[in-house]
Amino acid sequence: MSALSASAGSSNNPKADIQAGNGYCGADVAALPVVGFTNYHRTGNTVSIEYHLKNAVTNSMYIVELWGDVCSFFGVVTTVTTNSNGVANSNGGITVPASSTRFFATAWGPNGWNDTPAVTLAP
């Protein structure tokens, strides 16, 4: 599993699509439907994310988490509930190990995991 380089924004502010049903630890499964996007930012040992669901399961709760390295859980960022259009937005930050550079966000919801492909963020 490789991490995506930061193709959108600067190298410490990459953007990655949220892939519905992706539970593959940050792998890029391009065949899966996209249900939003995540922006990442790192300052020191804190990784902040902006998580935007769109066309997700309507009126449903999702637990947004940050994972990294090969497949290590770093923490729950927040919970969100989609509206009648399947839209929800949230943001937050998690303290991560200084040596970690590979990250992906996911949201556990009624359709299972919804990972982004992993991104690389240097400390």
Rosetta blueprint (number, residue, H / E / L):
1 M L
2 S L
3 A L
4 L E
5 S L
6 A L
7 S L
8 A L
9 G L
10 S L
11 S L
12 N L
13 N L
14 P L
15 K E
16 A E
17 D E
18 I E
19 Q E
20 A L
21 G L
22 N L
23 G L
24 Y L
25 C L
26 G L
27 A L
28 D L
29 V L
30 A L
31 A L
32 L L
33 P L
34 V E
35 V E
36 G E
37 F E
38 T E
39 N E
40 Y E
41 H E
42 R E
43 T E
44 G L
45 N L
46 T E
47 V E
48 S E
49 I E
50 E E
51 Y E
52 H E
53 L E
54 K L
55 N L
56 A L
57 V L
58 T L
59 N L
60 S L
61 M E
62 Y E
63 I E
64 V E
65 E E
66 L E
67 W E
68 G E
69 D L
70 V L
71 C L
72 S E
73 F E
74 F E
75 G E
76 V E
77 V E
78 T E
79 T E
80 V E
81 T E
82 T L
83 N L
84 S L
85 N L
86 G L
87 V L
88 A E
89 N E
90 S E
91 N E
92 G E
93 G E
94 I E
95 T E
96 V L
97 P L
98 A L
99 S L
100 S L
101 T L
102 R E
103 F E
104 F E
105 A E
106 T E
107 A E
108 W E
109 G E
110 P L
111 N L
112 G E
113 W L
114 N L
115 D L
116 T L
117 P L
118 A L
119 V E
120 T E
121 L L
122 A L
123 P L
